[in-house]
Amino acid sequence: MIDRDGLAEFLRRRRESLQPEDVGLSRGPRRRTGGLRREEVAALCHMSTDYYARLERGTGPQPSEQMVASIAQGLHLSLDERDHVFRLAGHNPPARGASSEHIGPGLLRILDRLSDTPAEIVTELGETLRQSPMGVSLLGDARLREGPARSLGYRWFTDPQARTPYPPDEQRMLSRVYASGLRELITVRGPESRPAHLADLLLALSPEFRELWDSHEVGVRPPDIKRFHHPEVGALELHCQTLLDPEQSHRLLVYTAVPGSESYDKLQLLSVIGSQTIR
């Protein structure tokens, strides 16, 4: 059963404790509000201001599980706080671990500060959960992808366009990387896991994946330097730094170029050009 008063108080206290810079927003010169405004939180949670305000007043409807998950992410809640708000709203908390798509507040705080750097937060299956603006410009808008196609490994073996940005001489190596990584994940997560389900889909759809799967390779790692071709700025050579959230198995990937290099200049140009869709 929903605890309307408890939910309202928790949301109000959490909103008042956050500052704009905590969630990647700029602080205007005339700002007088002690915490975030209701309309700011509503935008972060992808809901109307009226709906959110009613929840804070304790007069709104019981939010769905999807809506509560959006609130937990928008307010940058920790896993314990997320579980608490689910219970206040009358729902059982989602599972934790690799199957969860709730991004920890630490990774979000870092990503929010990378407005001028290509970056993304991904699951262990290569599903992009959140991107910086430059991440969208470099890699395309992940929100356009649905179902299994959210996974880069799935797209790699089922959609030829997924390989277009990458040099032909590296594509076979990357195929081995994705097949090897998926096999390692199944060993860790088990035969009934999401990685195992993804492997079953690819075995049914991709002859190349079946061939690589039969080789039983493990431990194949990607090149240290990522080379690919962007439709607007051309060839790029980027380093990819990775920060791991071990509790959720999420990774923050940050793409950088050596200062003074041609790729560095192209990234600066890309920040001006804006986003291009690469599927």
C-alpha positions in Angstrom: 0.0 0.0 0.0 1.3 3.5 -0.8 2.4 5.7 2.0 1.4 9.0 0.5 2.6 11.2 3.4 5.9 9.4 3.7 6.5 9.5 -0.1 5.6 13.3 -0.2 8.0 14.1 2.7 10.8 12.0 1.3 10.5 13.6 -2.2 10.3 17.1 -0.7 13.4 16.6 1.5 15.4 15.0 -1.3 14.5 17.8 -3.7 15.5 20.5 -1.1 18.8 18.8 -0.5 19.9 18.9 -4.1 21.6 21.9 -5.8 21.5 22.5 -9.5 25.2 21.6 -10.0 24.5 18.2 -8.3 22.4 17.2 -11.3 24.2 18.9 -14.1 22.1 22.1 -14.1 23.5 25.7 -14.1 22.7 28.0 -11.3 21.2 31.3 -12.5 22.3 34.6 -11.0 18.8 35.4 -9.6 18.2 32.0 -8.0 16.8 32.2 -4.5 15.5 28.6 -4.1 17.4 26.6 -1.4 17.3 23.4 -3.4 15.9 22.4 -6.8 12.6 23.8 -8.1 9.7 21.4 -8.6 9.7 22.1 -12.3 13.4 21.1 -12.5 12.9 17.8 -10.7 9.9 17.1 -12.9 12.0 17.7 -16.0 14.7 15.4 -14.7 12.1 12.7 -14.0 10.4 13.1 -17.4 7.0 14.0 -16.0 4.8 17.1 -15.8 5.3 19.6 -13.0 1.7 19.3 -11.9 2.1 15.5 -11.5 5.2 15.8 -9.5 3.8 18.6 -7.3 0.8 16.4 -6.5 3.1 13.7 -5.3 4.9 16.1 -3.0 1.6 17.3 -1.7 0.4 13.7 -1.1 -2.6 14.1 -3.3 -1.4 12.4 -6.5 -2.2 8.9 -7.8 -0.1 5.9 -7.0 2.9 6.2 -9.4 3.6 3.1 -11.5 6.9 1.2 -11.1 8.2 2.8 -14.2 7.4 6.2 -12.9 9.0 5.5 -9.5 12.2 4.3 -11.4 12.2 7.6 -13.3 11.9 9.6 -10.1 14.7 7.6 -8.4 17.0 8.3 -11.4 16.0 11.9 -11.7 16.7 12.6 -8.0 20.0 10.8 -8.2 19.0 8.3 -5.5 21.4 5.7 -4.1 20.3 2.1 -4.3 19.1 2.1 -0.7 17.1 5.4 -1.4 15.7 3.9 -4.6 14.5 0.8 -2.7 13.0 3.0 0.0 11.0 5.2 -2.4 9.7 2.1 -4.2 8.4 0.8 -0.9 6.8 4.1 0.0 5.0 4.1 -3.3 3.6 0.6 -2.6 5.9 -1.4 -4.9 8.6 -4.1 -4.4 12.0 -2.7 -5.2 13.6 -4.0 -8.5 16.5 -6.4 -8.4 19.9 -5.1 -7.8 23.1 -6.1 -9.7 23.9 -6.5 -13.3 20.2 -6.6 -14.4 19.4 -3.2 -12.9 19.4 -0.1 -15.0 19.4 2.3 -12.1 22.6 4.4 -12.4 24.4 5.1 -9.1 24.6 8.8 -8.2 28.4 8.8 -8.2 28.6 7.9 -11.9 25.8 10.4 -12.7 27.6 13.2 -10.9 30.7 12.6 -13.0 28.8 12.3 -16.3 26.9 15.5 -15.5 30.2 17.4 -15.4 31.4 16.0 -18.8 29.3 18.3 -20.9 32.2 19.0 -23.3 33.5 15.4 -23.5 32.1 12.3 -25.2 31.0 10.0 -22.5 28.4 7.3 -21.8 27.3 4.9 -19.1 26.7 1.4 -20.3 25.6 -2.0 -18.9 27.8 -5.1 -19.1 25.8 -6.0 -22.3 26.8 -2.7 -24.0 23.4 -1.1 -23.5 23.8 2.7 -23.3 21.9 4.1 -20.3 23.0 7.7 -20.4 25.1 9.9 -22.6 26.8 13.3 -22.4 25.8 15.8 -25.1 29.1 15.1 -26.9 28.5 11.4 -26.4 25.4 11.8 -28.5 27.3 13.8 -31.1 30.0 11.1 -31.4 28.0 7.9 -31.1 24.4 8.8 -31.9 21.3 9.0 -29.7 20.9 5.8 -27.8 17.3 6.6 -27.0 16.4 5.7 -30.5 17.3 2.0 -29.9 14.9 -0.5 -28.4 14.8 -4.2 -27.4 17.9 -6.3 -28.0 19.2 -3.7 -30.4 20.1 -1.6 -27.4 23.1 -3.9 -27.0 26.1 -2.9 -29.2 27.1 -6.6 -29.4 23.6 -7.5 -30.8 23.7 -4.7 -33.3 27.2 -5.7 -34.3 26.1 -9.1 -35.5 22.7 -8.2 -36.9 22.9 -4.7 -38.3 25.6 -4.0 -40.9 25.3 -0.3 -40.2 26.7 -0.8 -36.7 30.1 -1.6 -38.2 30.2 1.3 -40.7 32.2 3.7 -38.4 34.9 1.1 -37.7 37.9 0.3 -40.0 37.5 -2.9 -42.0 40.8 -4.3 -40.7 39.6 -4.1 -37.1 36.0 -5.4 -37.6 37.0 -9.1 -37.3 38.9 -8.4 -34.1 36.0 -6.6 -32.7 33.7 -9.5 -33.6 36.0 -11.8 -31.6 35.9 -9.3 -28.7 32.1 -9.2 -28.5 31.7 -13.0 -28.8 34.5 -13.6 -26.2 33.1 -11.1 -23.8 29.6 -12.6 -24.0 30.9 -16.1 -23.3 32.7 -14.8 -20.2 29.5 -13.1 -19.0 27.5 -16.2 -19.3 30.0 -18.1 -17.2 29.6 -15.5 -14.5 25.8 -14.9 -14.7 24.6 -18.4 -15.6 22.6 -20.2 -18.3 19.3 -18.5 -17.5 20.8 -14.9 -17.5 20.3 -12.0 -19.9 23.7 -12.6 -21.5 22.7 -16.2 -22.2 19.4 -15.1 -23.8 21.3 -12.6 -26.0 23.7 -15.4 -27.1 20.7 -17.6 -28.0 19.3 -14.8 -30.2 22.6 -14.3 -31.9 23.1 -18.0 -32.5 19.8 -18.1 -34.3 20.5 -14.9 -36.4 24.2 -14.7 -37.2 26.4 -17.3 -39.0 29.4 -15.3 -38.1 28.5 -15.3 -34.4 27.9 -19.1 -34.5 31.4 -19.6 -36.0 33.1 -17.5 -33.4 31.0 -19.1 -30.6 32.2 -22.5 -31.6 35.8 -21.4 -31.2 35.2 -20.9 -27.4 37.6 -18.0 -27.3 37.8 -16.0 -24.0 40.0 -13.1 -22.9 40.0 -11.3 -26.3 40.4 -7.6 -25.5 39.7 -4.5 -27.7 42.6 -2.3 -29.0 43.9 0.4 -26.6 43.0 3.1 -29.2 39.6 3.2 -30.7 39.6 4.0 -34.4 36.4 4.8 -36.3 35.0 7.1 -38.9 32.4 9.8 -38.1 30.2 10.9 -41.0 30.9 14.6 -40.4 34.4 14.9 -39.1 36.0 11.8 -40.6 38.6 9.5 -39.0 39.2 9.6 -35.3 41.6 7.9 -32.9 40.4 8.1 -29.4 41.4 6.7 -26.0 38.6 5.2 -23.9 39.0 5.5 -20.1 36.6 3.3 -18.1 35.2 3.8 -14.6 33.4 0.7 -13.1 30.5 0.7 -10.6 31.0 -2.9 -9.3 27.7 -3.0 -7.5 25.7 -2.5 -10.7 28.3 -3.6 -13.3 27.8 -0.3 -15.0 30.7 1.4 -16.8 31.3 5.1 -17.5 33.2 5.3 -20.7 35.0 8.6 -21.5 36.5 9.2 -25.0 39.5 11.5 -25.3 42.0 12.5 -27.9 45.6 13.5 -27.4 45.8 17.3 -27.1 47.2 18.9 -30.3 46.4 15.9 -32.4 44.2 15.9 -35.5 41.6 13.9 -33.6 41.6 16.4 -30.8 40.8 19.2 -33.3 38.0 17.1 -34.9 36.4 16.6 -31.5 36.3 20.4 -31.0 34.7 20.7 -34.4 32.2 18.0 -33.5 31.1 20.0 -30.4 30.1 22.8 -32.7 28.5 20.7 -35.4 26.2 18.9 -33.0 24.7 15.4 -32.9 24.6 13.0 -35.8 22.8 9.7 -35.6 25.0 6.6 -35.9 23.0 3.4 -35.5 
